[in-house]
Amino acid sequence: QVQIVSFGPLCVHPDYQRMGIGAALIEKTKSLVEKMNIPAIIIYGDPHNYCKHGFKNGIDYQVSNMDGEYPLGLLVLELQPGFFGRKKWKAKQSDVFKFDHEEAVEFDKNFKDKEKRIQYSQEIFKIQIRSFLRNTQLEVSST
């Protein structure tokens, strides 16, 4: 068992997107984790947003979810090159990500009312964590 770091969801208000805020948050996190001598960051996220920062799908490091599957949205940033090697790994999410929906509703009552909406990015994320990759090799033959 190895301790890793996870975070998310990372969101930037639309009025402030494309200004480098998200990238700065990711880079700061990477820097902090490297100083802690932790070998990797493993998150669930949109590859479009994270691969440009060095994240790869878990299948590339043989890091699966606890069911042995490789969700499209399971992303790994290896901070110690070669750490994962050739072994198979399973990423277990911290219990901090588990919550009681009713408790969350009660907690939200402490804040000013806001309109609840579903963003298209939430739908994309739901698709990505239910879409799985398979480890296959392409065979080439000559005739």
Phi, psi and omega in degrees: 000135182230136178279133175233176178245145174226159175207168173131165355285147177263120183226141175237132179307137182308327180294343185241009178286159180066027177244004178089006182292311179299315179299319179296321178295318179295314181296321178296317178299313178304314181299315180297317182292319177300318179294334179277358180060036176265133190286342186199159169245129178234125184225169165251123182194181179276117180308327179303326182272337189247334182297329178293349177256011176101357178288146174231165177292149180306329181300331180292338178244008185058039176254114181250176170283181184292343177271002181081014180259161181243084178298144177305325183273002177275111188242142184234135171243106180279116183266342175244096186311132179083359184303314185287337176053220183254005179282159173266139183234153173235128180269121178255122179289145177296149176297344179298338180278351177269136179210157177272122184302317181296321177297322179295319178298316179297317179300317181299336180293347178284352185245160177302140180302137176228153175289127178273127180222157173255124177270152180301329180295332177292323177293318177301316180298316179300324177291317184293329180274352176251005177253131188242146176263152175243145178274100181235156177241141179274129178258136178240133178229151178256150179237000000 
